[in-house]
Amino acid sequence: MSMFYSIYFSTAYNLKQILLLGSNKL
């Protein structure tokens, strides 16, 4: 269960970073 949460949070964090970079480029 903990592994699932670690993967989920890491993916959510990466998506947030990508969105922030994309908004900055725009």
Phi and psi restraints in degrees (range 20) as a CNS / XPLOR table:
assign (resid 1 and name C) (resid 2 and name N)
       (resid 2 and name CA) (resid 2 and name C) 1.0 -64.4 20.0 2
assign (resid 2 and name N) (resid 2 and name CA)
       (resid 2 and name C) (resid 3 and name N) 1.0 -35.3 20.0 2
assign (resid 2 and name C) (resid 3 and name N)
       (resid 3 and name CA) (resid 3 and name C) 1.0 -64.5 20.0 2
assign (resid 3 and name N) (resid 3 and name CA)
       (resid 3 and name C) (resid 4 and name N) 1.0 -39.6 20.0 2
assign (resid 3 and name C) (resid 4 and name N)
       (resid 4 and name CA) (resid 4 and name C) 1.0 -61.4 20.0 2
assign (resid 4 and name N) (resid 4 and name CA)
       (resid 4 and name C) (resid 5 and name N) 1.0 -43.0 20.0 2
assign (resid 4 and name C) (resid 5 and name N)
       (resid 5 and name CA) (resid 5 and name C) 1.0 -67.4 20.0 2
assign (resid 5 and name N) (resid 5 and name CA)
       (resid 5 and name C) (resid 6 and name N) 1.0 -37.5 20.0 2
assign (resid 5 and name C) (resid 6 and name N)
       (resid 6 and name CA) (resid 6 and name C) 1.0 -64.3 20.0 2
assign (resid 6 and name N) (resid 6 and name CA)
       (resid 6 and name C) (resid 7 and name N) 1.0 -41.6 20.0 2
assign (resid 6 and name C) (resid 7 and name N)
       (resid 7 and name CA) (resid 7 and name C) 1.0 -66.7 20.0 2
assign (resid 7 and name N) (resid 7 and name CA)
       (resid 7 and name C) (resid 8 and name N) 1.0 -41.8 20.0 2
assign (resid 7 and name C) (resid 8 and name N)
       (resid 8 and name CA) (resid 8 and name C) 1.0 -62.8 20.0 2
assign (resid 8 and name N) (resid 8 and name CA)
       (resid 8 and name C) (resid 9 and name N) 1.0 -47.6 20.0 2
assign (resid 8 and name C) (resid 9 and name N)
       (resid 9 and name CA) (resid 9 and name C) 1.0 -68.8 20.0 2
assign (resid 9 and name N) (resid 9 and name CA)
       (resid 9 and name C) (resid 10 and name N) 1.0 -37.2 20.0 2
assign (resid 9 and name C) (resid 10 and name N)
       (resid 10 and name CA) (resid 10 and name C) 1.0 -65.4 20.0 2
assign (resid 10 and name N) (resid 10 and name CA)
       (resid 10 and name C) (resid 11 and name N) 1.0 -39.4 20.0 2
assign (resid 10 and name C) (resid 11 and name N)
       (resid 11 and name CA) (resid 11 and name C) 1.0 -67.0 20.0 2
assign (resid 11 and name N) (resid 11 and name CA)
       (resid 11 and name C) (resid 12 and name N) 1.0 -44.6 20.0 2
assign (resid 11 and name C) (resid 12 and name N)
       (resid 12 and name CA) (resid 12 and name C) 1.0 -61.9 20.0 2
assign (resid 12 and name N) (resid 12 and name CA)
       (resid 12 and name C) (resid 13 and name N) 1.0 -40.6 20.0 2
assign (resid 12 and name C) (resid 13 and name N)
       (resid 13 and name CA) (resid 13 and name C) 1.0 -64.3 20.0 2
assign (resid 13 and name N) (resid 13 and name CA)
       (resid 13 and name C) (resid 14 and name N) 1.0 -43.1 20.0 2
assign (resid 13 and name C) (resid 14 and name N)
       (resid 14 and name CA) (resid 14 and name C) 1.0 -63.6 20.0 2
assign (resid 14 and name N) (resid 14 and name CA)
       (resid 14 and name C) (resid 15 and name N) 1.0 -42.3 20.0 2
assign (resid 14 and name C) (resid 15 and name N)
       (resid 15 and name CA) (resid 15 and name C) 1.0 -63.1 20.0 2
assign (resid 15 and name N) (resid 15 and name CA)
       (resid 15 and name C) (resid 16 and name N) 1.0 -40.1 20.0 2
assign (resid 15 and name C) (resid 16 and name N)
       (resid 16 and name CA) (resid 16 and name C) 1.0 -63.3 20.0 2
assign (resid 16 and name N) (resid 16 and name CA)
       (resid 16 and name C) (resid 17 and name N) 1.0 -42.5 20.0 2
assign (resid 16 and name C) (resid 17 and name N)
       (resid 17 and name CA) (resid 17 and name C) 1.0 -63.5 20.0 2
assign (resid 17 and name N) (resid 17 and name CA)
       (resid 17 and name C) (resid 18 and name N) 1.0 -41.2 20.0 2
assign (resid 17 and name C) (resid 18 and name N)
       (resid 18 and name CA) (resid 18 and name C) 1.0 -64.2 20.0 2
assign (resid 18 and name N) (resid 18 and name CA)
       (resid 18 and name C) (resid 19 and name N) 1.0 -41.8 20.0 2
assign (resid 18 and name C) (resid 19 and name N)
       (resid 19 and name CA) (resid 19 and name C) 1.0 -64.5 20.0 2
assign (resid 19 and name N) (resid 19 and name CA)
       (resid 19 and name C) (resid 20 and name N) 1.0 -40.3 20.0 2
assign (resid 19 and name C) (resid 20 and name N)
       (resid 20 and name CA) (resid 20 and name C) 1.0 -64.6 20.0 2
assign (resid 20 and name N) (resid 20 and name CA)
       (resid 20 and name C) (resid 21 and name N) 1.0 -43.2 20.0 2
assign (resid 20 and name C) (resid 21 and name N)
       (resid 21 and name CA) (resid 21 and name C) 1.0 -64.4 20.0 2
assign (resid 21 and name N) (resid 21 and name CA)
       (resid 21 and name C) (resid 22 and name N) 1.0 -41.3 20.0 2
assign (resid 21 and name C) (resid 22 and name N)
       (resid 22 and name CA) (resid 22 and name C) 1.0 -63.4 20.0 2
assign (resid 22 and name N) (resid 22 and name CA)
       (resid 22 and name C) (resid 23 and name N) 1.0 -43.2 20.0 2
assign (resid 22 and name C) (resid 23 and name N)
       (resid 23 and name CA) (resid 23 and name C) 1.0 -66.9 20.0 2
assign (resid 23 and name N) (resid 23 and name CA)
       (resid 23 and name C) (resid 24 and name N) 1.0 -34.5 20.0 2
assign (resid 23 and name C) (resid 24 and name N)
       (resid 24 and name CA) (resid 24 and name C) 1.0 -67.5 20.0 2
assign (resid 24 and name N) (resid 24 and name CA)
       (resid 24 and name C) (resid 25 and name N) 1.0 -38.6 20.0 2
assign (resid 24 and name C) (resid 25 and name N)
       (resid 25 and name CA) (resid 25 and name C) 1.0 -67.0 20.0 2
assign (resid 25 and name N) (resid 25 and name CA)
       (resid 25 and name C) (resid 26 and name N) 1.0 -34.6 20.0 2
